[in-house]
């Protein structure tokens, strides 16, 4: 038996779209998986047969009884995701879906998406973000065994100690938000006394609003290494709002945002919505604070003592080691292998 993991090749971006998939492919390769390279392309003008032939070429070395981990969605097209599943199952492989996003829960691309309940039920095992996502999918009709990843890892072997860990004397009660700011247009009206440094892509209207707000220091969209070099030593805010792009704020009830891993892996405690799926993990492991409203931030930070901050930093610095080492993905892959061939280990 050979083990394979899809490695999605795409252009460099200033958001987390490529980063998460690249890290998982790297972690899988380090754990003994062979890469299946998939170049992201526009398949709209290809026939069904051409797409199937392309997948045949990508997976030519995959044999029956091999284990394939498919990073879903590949962000090529629903056809590509569907045909890949069909061809691997017809070939007799064990197929694990490592889920990055569930469009059904996010409320996006409803006119083009895969029928995800049926699709997930064709896999041998699902790697889901957390038990809350798993239980929600189960309530919607998914019957496939699942294991939880809990957090996305965030690899970084290019930065020095100062960028990876935070000492108490360096830390300030300030906020940082990094990500696709089209999901965070509420920042334009930021009226908290606590200042916030903002990084990420924004359209012209949002950029103008951010630059006009004296409480916001907007740095623009930076490439990954530049971003990490400029992150202040404060709290990382993971807070999305629903927008025309989809129900992103509501989606945090189910997913684990990649920005949480960015913050934690670089010595930054986080502030998250207390109804988000990641909130219990953050609280139980002393990795940050949870709030019900942004209006709570000023009072919460004002009442935070040095001992509490020091405790958070100890736990965050230790968690960062695990995230940069690929711990959560490696653990999930091992559990998925066992589930696919032995069974009975859901949500461990």
C-alpha positions in Angstrom: 0.0 0.0 0.0 1.1 3.5 -0.8 -0.1 6.7 0.7 -0.8 9.9 -1.3 -1.9 13.4 -0.6 -2.9 16.1 -3.0 -0.6 19.1 -3.4 -2.5 22.0 -5.0 -0.1 24.2 -7.0 -1.4 27.7 -7.4 0.0 31.2 -7.7 1.2 33.2 -4.7 -1.5 35.0 -2.9 -1.8 37.4 0.0 -4.5 35.4 1.7 -4.6 32.0 3.3 -6.0 30.1 0.3 -2.7 28.6 -0.8 -0.9 28.6 2.5 -3.1 26.1 4.3 -3.1 23.6 1.5 0.6 23.9 0.9 1.4 23.4 4.6 -0.8 20.3 4.8 0.8 18.8 1.7 4.3 19.5 3.2 3.3 17.9 6.5 1.8 14.9 4.7 5.0 14.4 2.7 7.1 14.5 5.8 4.8 11.9 7.3 5.4 9.5 4.5 2.8 10.5 1.9 3.6 10.9 -1.7 2.4 14.1 -3.4 -0.3 14.2 -6.1 0.4 17.5 -7.8 -2.7 19.3 -9.0 -2.1 22.6 -10.9 -5.0 25.0 -10.3 -6.5 26.0 -13.7 -9.7 27.0 -15.3 -11.5 23.8 -16.3 -14.7 25.6 -17.6 -13.6 25.1 -21.2 -12.7 21.5 -20.9 -15.0 18.6 -21.8 -15.9 16.1 -19.1 -13.6 13.6 -20.8 -10.7 16.0 -20.8 -11.1 16.6 -17.1 -11.2 12.9 -16.4 -8.1 12.3 -18.6 -6.3 15.0 -16.6 -7.1 13.3 -13.4 -6.0 10.0 -14.8 -2.6 11.5 -15.6 -2.3 13.0 -12.1 -3.1 9.7 -10.4 -1.5 7.3 -12.8 0.7 5.7 -10.1 -2.2 5.3 -7.6 -3.2 1.7 -7.3 -6.1 -0.2 -5.7 -5.9 -0.4 -1.9 -3.7 2.7 -1.8 -4.8 5.5 0.5 -5.4 8.9 -1.0 -6.0 12.1 1.0 -7.8 14.7 -1.1 -7.7 18.3 0.1 -11.3 19.5 -0.6 -12.2 21.7 -2.3 -9.4 21.8 -4.9 -10.8 25.2 -6.0 -10.7 24.2 -9.7 -14.3 23.3 -10.2 -17.1 21.1 -8.7 -16.7 18.9 -11.8 -13.0 18.3 -10.9 -13.8 17.4 -7.3 -16.6 15.1 -8.4 -14.6 13.3 -11.1 -11.7 12.8 -8.7 -13.9 11.1 -6.2 -15.5 8.9 -8.8 -12.2 7.8 -10.3 -10.5 7.0 -7.0 -13.5 5.0 -5.8 -13.8 3.1 -9.1 -10.1 2.3 -8.8 -10.6 0.8 -5.3 -8.6 3.2 -3.2 -9.3 4.3 0.3 -10.2 8.0 0.0 -9.9 10.5 2.9 -11.3 14.0 2.4 -9.4 16.6 4.3 -11.9 19.3 4.4 -10.8 23.0 4.2 -14.3 24.5 3.6 -17.9 23.3 3.6 -19.8 25.5 1.2 -23.1 24.2 2.6 -22.2 25.8 6.0 -20.6 28.9 4.6 -23.5 29.7 2.2 -21.4 30.5 -0.9 -21.4 29.3 -4.5 -24.8 27.8 -4.0 -25.4 27.7 -7.8 -22.2 25.7 -8.6 -21.3 23.7 -5.5 -21.0 20.0 -5.2 -23.9 18.2 -3.4 -21.7 18.0 -0.4 -23.8 15.6 1.8 -23.8 13.0 -1.0 -20.2 13.8 -1.8 -18.9 13.4 1.7 -20.9 10.1 2.1 -18.8 8.6 -0.7 -15.5 9.0 1.1 -14.1 6.4 3.5 -13.1 9.0 6.2 -13.5 12.8 6.6 -11.0 15.0 8.4 -13.2 17.8 9.7 -12.2 21.0 11.5 -13.6 20.1 14.9 -16.3 18.0 16.6 -18.8 20.9 16.2 -18.4 20.8 12.4 -18.6 17.0 12.6 -21.8 16.9 14.6 -23.4 19.5 12.3 -22.6 17.5 9.2 -23.9 14.4 11.0 -27.2 16.2 11.7 -27.5 17.1 8.0 -27.1 13.5 6.9 -23.4 12.7 6.6 -22.8 9.1 7.7 -19.1 8.8 6.9 -16.7 8.3 9.9 -14.9 11.5 10.9 -11.8 12.6 12.8 -11.1 16.1 14.0 -8.1 18.3 13.2 -8.9 20.9 15.9 -6.5 23.6 14.5 -4.8 24.2 11.2 -1.1 24.0 11.5 1.1 27.0 10.4 4.6 26.0 9.3 7.4 28.5 9.6 11.1 27.6 9.6 12.3 30.9 8.0 11.9 33.3 10.9 14.1 33.8 14.0 13.1 33.4 17.7 11.9 37.0 18.1 9.2 36.5 15.4 8.0 33.1 16.8 7.8 33.8 20.5 6.6 36.7 22.6 8.2 37.8 25.9 6.0 39.6 28.4 8.1 42.8 28.1 7.3 43.0 24.4 3.6 42.5 24.7 1.1 45.4 24.5 -2.7 45.5 24.9 -3.2 46.2 21.3 -5.1 44.4 18.5 -4.0 43.0 15.2 -6.3 41.7 12.4 -4.9 40.0 9.3 -7.0 38.5 6.4 -9.3 39.2 3.6 -10.8 42.5 4.6 -13.8 42.1 2.3 -15.0 39.8 5.2 -14.3 42.5 7.8 -15.9 45.7 6.5 -17.1 46.5 10.0 -13.6 47.8 10.6 -14.4 51.0 8.8 -16.6 52.0 11.8 -14.1 50.8 14.4 -14.9 53.0 17.5 -13.1 51.2 20.3 -10.5 53.0 22.3 -8.1 50.1 21.7 -6.1 50.7 18.6 -5.9 48.0 15.9 -3.3 47.3 13.2 -4.9 45.8 10.1 -3.3 43.8 7.3 -4.9 42.4 4.2 -6.6 42.8 0.8 -9.4 45.4 0.7 -11.3 47.1 -2.1 -11.0 50.9 -2.6 -14.0 51.8 -0.4 -12.8 49.7 2.5 -9.2 51.0 2.1 -10.4 54.6 2.2 -12.5 53.9 5.3 -9.6 52.3 7.1 -7.2 55.1 6.4 -9.8 57.7 7.5 -10.2 56.1 10.9 -7.6 57.4 13.5 -7.9 54.2 15.5 -6.7 52.0 12.7 -3.2 51.5 11.3 -3.7 50.0 7.9 -0.7 48.3 6.4 -2.1 47.0 3.2 -1.8 43.4 1.8 1.6 41.9 2.4 3.2 38.6 1.4 3.5 36.0 4.1 7.1 36.7 5.2 6.6 40.5 5.1 3.4 40.1 7.1 5.1 38.0 9.8 8.0 40.4 10.1 5.6 43.3 10.7 3.1 41.7 13.1 2.9 43.7 16.3 3.1 41.9 19.6 -0.5 42.1 20.7 -3.8 40.2 20.5 -4.7 38.7 17.2 -8.4 39.3 16.4 -10.3 36.6 14.6 -13.6 38.3 13.8 -15.5 38.1 10.4 -18.8 39.6 9.5 -21.4 38.3 7.1 -21.2 40.0 3.7 -22.1 39.7 0.1 -19.3 37.1 -0.2 -21.1 34.7 2.2 -22.1 34.0 5.8 -18.5 34.3 7.0 -19.4 35.4 10.5 -21.9 32.6 11.0 -19.4 30.2 9.4 -17.1 30.6 12.4 -19.6 28.5 14.4 -18.2 25.6 12.5 -14.7 26.2 11.1 -11.3 27.0 12.5 -10.0 30.2 10.9 -6.5 30.1 9.4 -5.8 33.5 11.0 -6.1 31.9 14.5 -3.2 29.6 13.6 -1.2 32.5 12.1 -1.5 34.4 15.4 -0.8 31.5 17.8 2.1 30.2 15.8 3.8 33.6 16.2 3.4 34.2 19.9 0.1 36.2 19.8 -2.9 35.3 22.0 -6.2 35.6 20.2 -9.6 37.1 20.7 -12.5 35.2 19.2 -16.2 35.2 19.2 -17.5 33.2 22.2 -20.0 31.3 19.9 -17.3 30.2 17.4 -16.3 26.6 17.1 -12.7 27.4 18.1 -13.7 29.2 21.3 -13.8 26.2 23.6 -10.3 25.1 22.5 -9.0 28.7 23.1 -10.4 28.9 26.6 -9.5 25.4 27.7 -5.9 25.8 26.6 -5.4 29.4 27.8 -4.7 30.7 24.4 -6.7 34.0 24.5 -10.0 35.6 25.2 -13.6 35.1 24.0 -16.1 37.9 23.6 -19.7 38.2 22.5 -19.4 41.7 21.1 -16.5 43.9 19.9 -17.9 46.5 22.4 -16.4 44.3 25.2 -12.8 44.7 24.1 -11.9 47.9 25.8 -13.1 46.8 29.3 -11.8 43.3 28.9 -8.3 44.5 28.1 -8.3 47.2 30.7 -9.0 44.6 33.4 -6.4 42.2 32.2 -3.5 41.9 34.7 0.2 41.0 34.2 -0.2 37.6 35.6 -3.0 36.7 33.2 -1.0 38.0 30.3 2.1 36.0 31.3 0.0 32.9 31.6 -1.5 33.4 28.1 2.0 34.0 26.6 3.4 30.8 28.2 0.6 28.7 26.7 0.6 30.5 23.3 4.4 30.1 23.0 4.2 26.4 23.7 1.2 25.9 21.3 3.1 27.7 18.6 5.8 25.0 18.7 3.2 22.4 17.9 1.6 24.4 15.1 4.9 25.1 13.4 5.8 21.4 13.7 2.6 20.2 12.0 1.3 18.4 15.1 -2.4 18.7 14.4 -2.3 17.6 10.8 0.0 14.7 11.5 -2.3 13.5 14.3 -5.3 13.8 12.1 -3.7 11.9 9.2 -2.7 9.0 11.6 -6.3 8.9 13.0 -7.7 8.9 9.4 -5.5 6.0 8.3 -6.6 4.0 11.3 -10.3 4.9 10.8 -10.1 4.0 7.1 -8.6 0.5 7.7 -9.7 -0.4 11.2 -12.6 1.9 12.2 -14.2 3.1 15.5 -12.1 6.1 16.4 -14.4 9.0 15.5 -13.5 12.5 16.9 -10.3 11.3 18.7 
